[in-house]
Amino acid sequence: MLEPPASAVLVEAFVNTVDVEEASDEIATPAGLSAWMGKRGLPGAPGGITAGVHADYLALRAGLREELGAHVGDTPDPELLAAADRVLAGHPLLVTARGTLTPAPGLPPERAYLAALAVAWNELVTTGDAARLKRCAEHTCAWAFWDVSKNRSRRWCSMKVCGNRNKSRSYASRKRQAV
């Protein structure tokens, strides 16, 4: 089975801070974002997360979720993608001697993690692995997952649950139309 690279694990964990099915959001508040970062051993802001920084995290997450949805055929919202791009543009990155990206030194800790997410996403796009990171096509779920299928065709986080829901709805719809 194909294991996801560390960059995919990082992006997936960040994107999955919102659970559509449970209607919960781990980073809905600045305090929640700070706690989420702390659980992952990430440095937080000494004075807490400001509303502006929090809004940047939410915008980046929304943009990434749209991009992952495009990997299963959804049409991404250009406004959400543009908002995420604006957030990323405000976080300078440096090219190392080996040609890889790294967050610029001197970024405050709460912003350095945003830059690290940008580096992780860039790595996935550059290697072509971004296409394996997807958002479940079942919109009542919308969970991000790593596609381990050989031909990268998986559409649901779980065939047993989300795939079955989708196929059952399609079957019921065809039956209603036949009557």
WONORTA-V643081 format. One line per field, one symbol per residue. ss: DSSP state (h for helix, s for strand, l for the rest). phi: phi as a letter, one per 20 degrees, with the letter a starting at -180 (. if undefined). psi: psi as a letter, one per 40 degrees, with the letter a starting at -180 (. if undefined). A space follows every 50 residues. Layout:
# WONORTA-V643081
ss=???
phi=???
psi=???
This chain:
# WONORTA-V643081
ss=lllllhhhhhhhhhhllssllllssllllhhhhhhhhhhlllllllllll hhhhhhhhhhhhhhhhhhhhlllllllhhhhhhhhhhhhlllssslllll ssslllllhhhhhhhhhhhhhhhhhhhlhhhhsssllllllllsssllll llllllllhhhhhhhhhhhhhhhhhhhhl
phi=.feffgfffffffffefddffelcbfdfcgfffffffffemefeegenef fffffffffffffffffffffdnfeffffffffffffffecfcdeffene ebgffnfggfefffffffffffffffenfgfeecdgffffdlfebefefg eldfdcfbffdfffgfffffffffffffe
psi=hhhiiddddddddddeehhddefihdfdiddddddddddefihahdeihi ddddddddddddddddddddeeeihihddddddddddddegiiihideei iiiiieiiddddddddddddddddddeeedeehihheheecfiiihheid efeheidhddcddddddddddddddddd.
